[in-house]
């Protein structure tokens, strides 16, 4: 796969998409978006990259094995429910730390959303890189 | 009390680590665990005897159900047996399996099993008892199949698990019936499954219409566990396990579980004609069968296995009779057997360990080389044969007394007991005399005495058998009396004696027991000559229930293969066809009924242009996808359909849904295109008939979904739910995007479940792809083939 136009635009698009996906993740609580959509967006960003430069380059770019992303995401999501239990509340009761400008209130719920983001990204990348493996 | 059980489970968790650290001393140190349990029961014996050792824990509080445990005489006596012999077995296993790299794991299994046994005997709540019961089945499966490299061992373990597990299912059904009988008698849910409560309603329970069905189910559970005919065949096969396992499971624990449950439920269920007839008959048949088959064996452990079956039959028969004497005999016999059988198994293990063979005919004259083992074997075998002054003799006397005094068919039962006993004498002598006395025969390995850890247990147990035989008074006053009283349900004094009276009945019993000894010796002289005599007996085992089990297993495997071939074809199109077809068939009638009953939603207001255009776009995409000649075109068609849907979501205000749909559609197209690259080029079009069938199924699936959507749109959802979310999202969860707040806060647990599914699906797809691609290096994963199998 060697398409000059695609590769040139991809450099920019991938960067934009990744940044945008994080924005979507962070603002999800108040505007449309969230971990699921953000994760999918980021997955699409890397998919674009992989289609333009080959999957090996994408894996180098990502640095992290998608399987590990899955694991970390699951741990974050499940772990975000634990602090509530230490305070005697039910598992997954939201814990709030304070406000961050542009995002709103942050706390365990955001951690949960980041976990969702990572799991969705990891699963998408696992499937994509798996399927694209033969083109190496 | 419960801490003893939990403590053993904890010990199981640390024992692999501890065994590595402790090395050869592991057995001696870890044995302190069960020994502590033993001491606990000894120290608390006054409370046990007084019936004051009770413990309850809240369980399902909303149902008012609590976990109840009770340390009465039966529970206490069994716990002492289980923990005492357990401690010796741990020491023994430390020597027997010395140097085995999986010794730590072995101890872990053993402690789980031990904890489950102890939990079972102290459970007052029948469901708790059942859970522990099943735990013993599972852990014994692991123990019997410990050397799982050999297919024979795996088969034997599976056989034990399937037979006892199948019986466990029957038992569960029986216990549930028993509980419902209790509830129908006006008991609370919490009381209806507690043995201590049920016992007080024995009469009403036995008069209940469901009683016979319940009793039969419970009995099947007990009979499978305690290897009663026709379920006995798993026990000899289970000898495939390492000898410490056999010594433990088949002397004092696993197989006694069924007998224990019969004893536990005795006050509530026993006494009726059905109980007496079934339990006595099955017990007597098992007793005879086991004893006769035992003398046909040439393998030390085989002999022990069949004599164990015989003893279990005797115990069951005595519980069936249920007279005072029979219960006393059962208690005495159970203890005598626990002591001598564990000792003899360990002796057999020593012989096997040191000489490399368990064939009785290949052994001889080992007494000077293995004096301690020989001594333990002789004393234990004398107890087994029922020779004075051993515990076995004392218990045999009271057993014969129960037979002679049986209310019906006393002569038949007595004759059966005498025949069984003389076979036992023959078998005992074969075990203890043949390998150790007579001319020395060169075994496969040069024998010498087993290490101390392996002679300690059998010597101690054999000595105990002698001690209790000489001085049965202490046993009468403590363990025996308390246990017999628990089984009877009212105080019952044990009066075991070594001496006999001079009345006619006592003389008859003494004559019978010495007669059996004499005849047994004659049998032994015949047996030791050679293998020709019992050749026919060995054949006996090959027919009968074991053959039926083999056929049933073969049939089951055949059925599984057939249905796998039919359902799991491996073709994606077949799966899709099946899923859509089944959904259409199952939900079709429901959908039609719903539309007929509640009516279908109609379109409110005039159709707007963009709505019509979107609907046409979606439909056109789908039709194009179906009609397309090339795969790529089909993918694009379907993608277009999906994006049309996304726009519909957006138009109706579901922005989050629309974005997600858009993303997913894009990813799906990318993924599908990647899949297409891997498919072979030629498209093999289905035949006309297959296309017609596919069309039919697809149309049916689509219609059903359409009907369901139409019907569900008319359902009035409670407005309170949505308004609750709308009103609470911002003040309580600090978010204005209600959809996302629901996803990550209000219903975060659901989302957690969903992302687990996403993760599993991702790993599953990837492992399938990797498998197809063969073994290629993957970053971060050494062996994709294996990770694929682990999923």
Interface residues (C-beta under 8 A of the other chain):
Chain A: X28 X29 X30 X31 X32 X33 X34 X35 X36 X37 X40 X41 X43 X44 X47 X51 X59 X65 X66 X67 X68 X70 X73 X74 X77 X78 X80 X81 X91 X92 X94 X96 X104 X105 X109 X112 X113 X115 X116 X119 X120 X122 X123 X124 X126 X127 X128 X129 X130 X131 X132 X133 X134 X135
Chain B: X655 X656 X659 X660 X663 X664 X666 X667 X670 X671 X674 X675 X677 X678 X733 X734 X735 X736 X737 X739 X740 X741 X743 X744 X745 X748 X749 X751 X752 X755 X756 X758 X759 X761 X762 X763 X765 X766 X769 X770 X773 X776 X779 X780 X781
